[in-house]
Amino acid sequence: MGYYINPVNETKEAFCARQIPVSREAFLNFNWEDQSSFPICWMHNGAFTALGIAFSQREAEVFANMDGRPKKFYLAQTTELLKPETNADAGFMKVRENG
């Protein structure tokens, strides 16, 4: 797992509240041909929370693994993820472009 969202002006939870919640199944069955959005996963790691971007099917499977950590799944618009205040590592776009 390598690309995360760390919003500058709001919490990760506030960012998630503006996204589209989806089931774990919908998260895993994302249409990778759709360039307008990305599946994202909020998770609680004990001492901190993380908000990861699933940029491939394999990455989605890693995030969706039910490993005991609380997780929530969302779809986020690509344009939203690329906003500077999102503070997302835009490397996820290059990985997606290169397949």
C-alpha positions in Angstrom: 0.0 0.0 0.0 1.5 3.3 -1.0 -0.8 6.2 -1.8 -2.6 8.0 0.9 -4.8 11.1 1.5 -3.8 13.5 4.3 -6.2 16.5 4.1 -4.7 19.8 5.1 -7.8 21.7 6.1 -10.0 19.0 7.5 -9.9 15.5 9.1 -9.8 12.3 7.1 -13.3 11.6 8.5 -14.6 15.0 7.3 -13.1 14.3 3.8 -14.9 10.8 3.8 -18.2 12.4 4.8 -18.2 14.2 1.4 -17.4 11.0 -0.6 -19.7 8.2 -1.8 -19.9 5.4 0.7 -19.8 1.9 -0.9 -20.0 -1.7 0.4 -16.9 -3.8 0.6 -18.2 -5.8 -2.4 -18.7 -2.6 -4.5 -15.2 -1.5 -3.5 -13.8 -4.8 -4.7 -15.8 -4.8 -7.9 -14.8 -1.2 -9.0 -14.8 -0.6 -12.7 -11.1 0.1 -13.4 -12.0 1.5 -16.8 -13.7 4.4 -15.0 -11.1 7.3 -14.9 -13.5 9.7 -13.1 -13.1 8.2 -9.6 -11.1 5.9 -7.4 -12.0 3.6 -4.5 -10.6 4.8 -1.2 -10.4 3.1 2.2 -10.5 4.6 5.6 -9.0 2.4 8.3 -8.2 2.7 12.0 -4.7 1.5 12.8 -4.9 1.8 16.5 -2.9 4.9 17.2 -3.9 6.7 14.0 -6.2 6.5 11.0 -5.3 6.2 7.4 -7.1 7.0 4.2 -5.7 5.0 1.3 -6.2 5.2 -2.5 -6.8 1.8 -4.2 -5.2 2.4 -7.6 -5.4 -1.2 -8.9 -7.4 -4.3 -8.3 -4.6 -5.8 -6.3 -4.4 -2.7 -4.1 -8.2 -2.9 -3.6 -7.9 -6.5 -2.4 -5.2 -5.5 0.1 -7.3 -2.7 1.5 -10.5 -4.8 1.6 -8.8 -7.7 3.5 -10.7 -8.0 6.7 -7.7 -8.1 9.1 -9.5 -6.9 12.3 -9.0 -3.2 11.7 -12.2 -1.1 11.3 -12.5 -0.1 7.7 -14.9 2.0 5.6 -15.0 2.1 1.8 -15.8 5.1 -0.5 -15.5 6.3 -4.0 -13.8 9.7 -4.5 -13.8 11.7 -7.7 -10.4 12.0 -9.3 -10.7 15.7 -9.5 -11.3 15.8 -5.7 -8.2 13.7 -5.1 -6.0 16.0 -7.2 -6.9 19.2 -5.3 -3.9 20.5 -3.4 -5.8 20.7 -0.1 -6.4 16.9 -0.3 -2.6 16.4 0.1 -2.9 13.1 -1.8 0.2 11.6 -3.3 -0.6 12.0 -7.0 1.7 9.1 -7.9 -1.5 7.0 -7.9 -2.3 8.5 -11.3 0.9 7.4 -12.9 0.5 3.9 -11.6 -3.1 3.8 -13.0 -1.9 5.2 -16.4 0.8 2.6 -16.7 -1.5 -0.2 -15.8 
